[in-house]
């Protein structure tokens, strides 16, 4: 299947199922550009509309080509066989402070660990910007791969999560940060 084209950019998308429900993945020639939770029909339509508006392309559905490796890695992650994603990422859906925070998160908070909002703010030279870090996590276009689920409150609370707190709990259980629920 050919990729959609517009203004020199192309985009492909696919929906994959995992332990946390369906995920929409989107990629450009520069790399993985989007991961969207709970990708039922309405969420899928809204997400693809945002990608079209932001990138100026009409994405096409395919699970081959650009998305084959992200799909393989996500399947391995959810099976407990992958701890670090080695994927090219297209950061074009984020910028400024958010991009700086997300890049630090991606490179500096490994599998099985967590970081506080304030600590992450301090790592990017903005020690008073814990709330802004929370906003950056909420705007993360690449959750799971850029692990915003690993950012928690200083007192140990889970904090917020765009995919819902149950999804955040499941990801932290998968990584061994939280214990497996008894029932």
N, C-alpha and C positions, 0 to 999 in steps of 0.2 A: 504494500500500500504506500502511495506517495505521501510525503509530509505536506502539511499546509504551508503556504508561503505567503509572506507579506513583509515588505520593506526589508528584504534580505534575511529575515528570520523564519524559522520553521518551528512547528510544535507538534508533538505526538502525545497521546494520552492513552491510559488503560486503567481499568479498575482491577485490583487484586484483592483476594480475601486473605485475612490473617486472623490471629488470635484476638484482635481487637475490632473485628468487623471489616467491612470493605474500605479500601484506601484507593483514592484516585491518585495516580502518578502522572506527572507531565514533564516532558523533557524538550529542550531545544538542542541545537547543535553545540551549545556551550556546556550542556550538562543538565542534570535533574533540576527542574525549576519549581516544582510544586508537589506537595504531598497533602492530601486532604482527607480528614477522618470522616467516617460515617457516610460514605459516598453512595447513598441511595440516589434515586433519579433526580429529585429536586436539588439536593446538595451538589450533585454532579453538574446539573445545568447551571447553577449559580457559579460554581467554581470555574467552569469552562468560559462562562461569560466574563468573569474577572480577568482570566488569562487573555481572552480575545481583546478586551479593552486595554489592558496594561501593555501587552506585547504587540498589538496590532496585527494579530494573525487569527485564523480560524483553525484551532487544533483538530487533528484527525486521530481517530481511534486506531491503535495498533499496539501489540504487545511484543513486537520484534524490533530490531534495530536499536535505537537509543534506549529503549526501556528494558531490554532483555537483561542487562547486568543489574540495574536497580531492582528489578523483580527478583532475580536470583538471590541477591544479597538480602533483601527483606525477608524472603522465605527462609534463608539460613539464619537470620537474626531471630525470627519468631520460633524457629526450631531449636534455638539455644546453641547454634554452631558458629555464630558470628558475633564478635564483640566490637568491631570497628569497621565503619563503612569507608571504603576506598573508592569513592565515586567523584567524578567531575560534577561540580555544582554550579548552576547558573544563578547568581545572586541578584539578577535584575529585578526581582519583585520586592526588593528591600534596599534601603539606602541609609546613609548617615549613621547616626548613633545606633539604630537597630541593627544595621549590617555589622558594625564594629562589635557589638555585644554578641550577635549570633556567631560570628567568626571565632571569637574567643571561646564561646561555649563549645563549638564544634571541635576545636583543637585542644582545649584545656580542661575538659570535664569528661574523663574516661568512663567507660562502661562500669556499672556497679558502684558509682560514686554519685554524690549529690553536692550541690553548691547553693549557698543562700543568695537571694536577690541582691542584698547589700554587698556581699563578697564579690559577686560578679561585676557589680557596678564599680567597685574599687579596682578590680583587675583591669578595667578599661579606662582608669584614671578619673572616674566620676563617683567618688565614694558616697555622695549624698543622693545618688540617682536610683535608689532601689525601686521606686515606683515606676520610673522610666524603663528599668529593666523588665519589670512585670509587663508593661505595655509592649516591649519588644518581643517578649515571649508569646504574648497573645497574637502578635502580628507575624509570627514565624511562618514563612511559606513552606518550610521543609521539616515539619515535625517528624520525630522518630530519628531521621537521618541527622538532623541538627537537633540534639536531644534536649528540648525544652522541658521534657518530663523530669529531667534531673535537677531542675531548679526548684528549691523549696524555701519555706519561710525559716527565718533564723531560729525560731523556737521549736522547729521540727515539724510544723504543720505542712501539709501538702501545698498550700497556696492554690492558685487557680490553674486552669488548664483548658485550652480551647477544645480539646477532644472530650472533655468531661472528666471529673475526678475519678470515676471508676476506670476509665481508660488509663489515666496516669498511674493509678494503683497497680493495674495489670502490668504495665511496662516496668514499674519499679520492682514488682514481684519477679518478673521474668529475669531482671538483672540482679536479683538477690539482695536488693536494698531493703525490701520489706519481706516479711515471712509470707509463705503461702497461706491463704485463709483456710480455716478448719472446715468450713462448709460453705 
